[in-house]
Each structure stands twice: as C-alpha cells, then as structure tokens.
Amino acid sequence: MSSNPATAAPTSDLANTSFRRTAGLVIGLLLALVAGLTAAGAVRGPHLVRAEVNTASAVEHPGQRLTLRLDQAVTVPTPNDVTVDPTTPVELTNLPTSAVLKFTTALHYATTYRVSLAVQSADTGRRSTITSSFTTPEPTLYTLQRASADSTQAGADPGAVAGPPDRIVRSVVGSAGSTVVRTQPHIQEFAIAEPQMAVVTADADGIGSIQVGPTDSPDKTRTVTEGERISDLKSSGPNGIFGYIAVNETAATGPTALNTVQLRLFAPGADARPVDVTGLDGKPVQVADWSFVPGTTLVVVQATNSAMYLVDPSRDGHVTPLGGHLTLHGLGRGTTLLVEDEDTKLTTIDLVTGATTRLPPFNVHGGGLPHVQPLPDGTSYAGLLLTLTGHDQLRYSVVVLHGRKARTLHRAPADTTADAICLSSNGEYLLLQTRPADASQADDTGAANTVIDIATGQTLLEAAGSDASWCH
C-alpha cells in the first residue's frame, strides 16, 4: 500500500515549521538567559566559589593559609577589609581571582572561625562581602601500652613463650574511646610524623631496629636501620623527619675508651637512610641531649661537653653554636625560646637572635622545677613543681610561671611520680606523665597521661600508657 505524495507534503511542512518555531524559541530563551546572567554579573560583586584550608595543619603550627577562590578578579584588599572571629592575626595577599589569608599563629582546637572579607570587582567596580567559616579539630594523642614490665627490658628471654604484644593506641581529646594502631612485641619507643610512624623494637641483647610506614598501615613498613642500640626517637611533626640516638660500643679498652653516642636523622621516604649530625669540625657530635625546634626540622643538640648547637638539616646540616649550658629544659611552642640551666639558674636563649635572658627566681616556696617550658605568649612558662611535704613525701604539681609568681594548674595524685610535662602542638594544652610512686622508672606499665587546658585548668583527657607522642 503506498501513500499519496500530494497529501504527505503539507504534513511535513507543518512539522518543519513547528520545529523551527520551537528551536527559535529555545535559542531565544537561551540568549535571554545568557544576557540576563551577563547583566547580573555586571551588577553584582564577586562571589565565593570555594574555600580551602587544612584545619589539621592549622592547629599544628603557624603559617597555614585559608584560600578564598572567587568568581571574578578583584582589586587588592587591605588588612582593614578582613575580619576574623575569634580575633586572630593574619597576613593578607591576593591573586587575580583569589584572596589568601595566612594565620601567623597556630589556631585553637575545636574552634569555629568565621572570616569576612570586603572585596571589589576589578572589572565592574562592584563591591561585595565574602564570608566563610571552618572548625578546627581536637588534637590526637598516641601512647604506648606495654603488655608487661618485661616489654621494657630489651633483654627478655628469647626462648620464653611469647606473651601478648605491646600496643600503640590513638586517643582524641574530647572523645571517648581509643583506637589501636599498632601491635608488636617488645616495642621500645615510637614517634609520629603524620601520616608516618616510626617504631623501635629490640632483641634480647638490646640491639634494636627502626621500622617506618603509614600510621594506619602496619603491613607497609620498611626497616630504616638495624643492629644498633637505639634511644630517644623523636619526630619534627606532621610531614616531617625523624631522629634518634645511636650508641655504638667500642671494642677498645682503657680509661680513654668511650662509646660513640651519635644523633642521626632520616626522612620517611622509601630510599632515605639515616645521616649523622655533625659539629663545627665536620665530625659526628657526641650527644647528651637533643630536640627538634617545634614546628620545624631545626635541631638543638647538646654535646657531652655541654656545648649546644643549632643544626639546620635543610642547609646541609649548617651548624650555629649556642654556647655551653648544663641542661636543656624545653623549647617553646609558637616561640623561638629555649630554656636551659646556666650555673644552676634558668636562662632562655632566643634561637633567632642568640640573645640570652636570665629568668627571675620564681616564688615556688622552696620547691624545685625539674622541667620548665616556654608558653606561646613568650612571657609565661609551664613548670613541673616538686615539693616535699611535712611527712617527707614528694608531691608533684603543674604550675604556670609568670613574672615571679606561680599559679597551680594541676596537682598529681599523692601516690604517683611525675616524669615529664609536654605541650600540645599549639601550646594550648599540657600533658602530665605520671607512674605509680612505687614503680621504677624502667617499669612504665602503670604509666598514665593527663591532658589539661592551660587556660582553665580543666582536665580534658586521661589516657593510659607511656611514651606519649606530644613528648617527642
């Protein structure tokens, strides 16, 4: 059966006409929409496309950036155009379509920051106010929970039946519960440089090895070194490097025979190997104590002859002498100050200028201060105070020192011995390490950690374990 061409043609013409009308209508609407958007863009000011900030890094150290990506190029804003709530010092720079705020101090934990920035379009001159907010996290604490006192002895009988492994546990301040991130026999110590972890284990003779790998992936570790006596493992912080002291026993005998005690640094990369820290003479330093400068890879080293050095691994181990000093107390978070003993008196050294300042005697009523650390404000100090009671019992307290006064922040339980105080990455919280008073320093199976808010004295976390990550 065939159709009649004479009658089919008009139908086709009508369809084509309808299509052309519909297409024209759609195109017209699109053109109108584009014109409308163009007009809207011409009459409104810049808008925020997205905001970028690493909140975890922002509470670790100063210098972190909030980048505000905009949909238009803007003129250069001024410091008066930006407000931050709560008030926080920032440095403002801009790219054609971005504004960058650099926080010059580490931010507070668990705080919502609200940023407001007045901007002006570079093309149309239109003004608008950009707003953005973000919330910082609470800090993380890692501790070593030993299965038994034998785990602290790198001389456990290798023929003995293996007991339960030691555990490295992660806790978050302000949160209940904890997470086991590593289980392994005979863990001696560990250090965290997120996202990497280094772990020291030792055999029955005390000969150790270091494994490094992702914190949450124990099956992806590599051995950095082995066959050494290893101690004092530390990290420079997130995405940083590690260091440790290696003790190599000499085969020589006689009064001049000495073991070598050397500081070695290594990066967590696949091919990185430990490198000796050398002194002004280019030879490995014989180390009595050492520490990373918080928030950097700079290293403060105290040699066995009491000389102190500042070493910069990023400059081929450039060495700056700091003079001779008795005891390295602590380095400040958010400051460049180091506290040390000089002629049994507390003194600060500014690691930037080299200036030394003798601290006034603090009114601690006859007590001793075995540990003192600068606080971020640069004028106050956290101290571990040791006093003797009327019953000849030692008592430990955490105090804040300012001027000549001491404010008690926290008292350790009467049946405990305090071993150290350590600051969180931004210096906002303080950790007190304790153990049972009748336990030896080598037995830390009963060790505990108390996290305290320095501003309020409030206890924020109680966590079992030793070798707290904030302390190294």
SULWO-V374692 format. One line per field, one symbol per residue. phi: phi as a letter, one per 40 degrees, with the letter a starting at -180 (. if undefined). A space follows every 50 residues. Layout:
phi->???
This chain:
phi->.bccdccccdccccccccccccccccccccccccccccccccbbccbcca bbacccccccacgcbbbbcbcacbcccbdccbbbbcdacbbbbabdbabb bbccbccccfbcbbbbbcbbcccbgcbabcbaaabccccbbbbbbccacc ccccbcccccccccccbbbbbbdgbcgabcbabacfccaaabbdcbbbbb bacccgcbabbbaddbbccbcbccaagbcbafcabchdfbbbaabbbbcc ccbhcccbccbbcbbaccccbcbcbccbcccgbdccccaaaccdgbbcbc bbcccgcbbbbbccbfgdbbcbgbacbccabccgbbcbbacbfgbcbbbc cccgcbbccccccbfgcbbcbbbccdcgbbacbcbbbbccbfbcbbbbbb bagbcbbcbabcdccbbccababcdbgcbbbbcbadccccccbbcbcabb cbcccbgccbabbchbfdccca
